[in-house]
């Protein structure tokens, strides 16, 4: 331990220990805030929560937790309900435990696709609370596709499949943030602006959470799918909206969930 001089000799300094404790407290607070922000779990709410950006690195970990819970419920329900109802329940939990925020983003993103060529018009349509026909179709496609994929996965592999989907789908949002600027100075797209170090930490956490239980191949496929979806949604957002919004981030997560579950159906039949 470092020492500082005194008139009577030397004494150990506690500055380094205090600094480490402070950093650990900040990390735990950011993790707790991520649970408050990105789930509907009854964990309480912070009076003075840190920014969304401060919790960004833990977004994949929160997604992994949601995925594990959904997959475990599906696995345990299968002997009682049957394979298809259990898969439906798992998909419902995957979306519901996150408050449906990513599916809401997907719906608004779908409406924005058909809102014409005017950028301000697209942003206005996506900000409205109404749901258009294209949004309904997008949600149906997500729900039916996710259900079909989950029903094709071996019951015993449901927790692994949903762990990977829940975790790496959140990486799509982190990757989009890393390369696409906000479309406007306010809103979720602007407030969720983590630094590159937080994005890198999120990627490392995602790898640590999924490679040991699922293997490097599954994690690599999930990462590749998330990167492709982040690039596609981010590229459209940059061209059509001038940058990212909360809806483009949520839509990227929902699309990545679907893509990874479809890949899991091929890997874990």
Buried (B, 14 or more C-beta within 10 A) or exposed (E): EEEEEEEEEEEEEEEEEEEEEEEEEEBEBBBBBBBBBBBBBEEEEEEEBBBBBBBBBBBBBBBBBBBBBBBBBBBBBBEEBEBEBBBBBBBBBBBBBBBBBBBBBBBBBBBBBEBEEEBEEBBEBBBEEEBBEBBEEBBEBBBEBBBBBBBBBBBEBBBBBBBBBBBBBBBBBBBBBBEBEBBBEEBBBBEBBBBEEBBBBBBEBBBBBBBEBBBEEBBBBBBBBBBBBBBBBBEBBBEBBBBBBBBBBBBBBBBBBBBBBBBBBEBBE
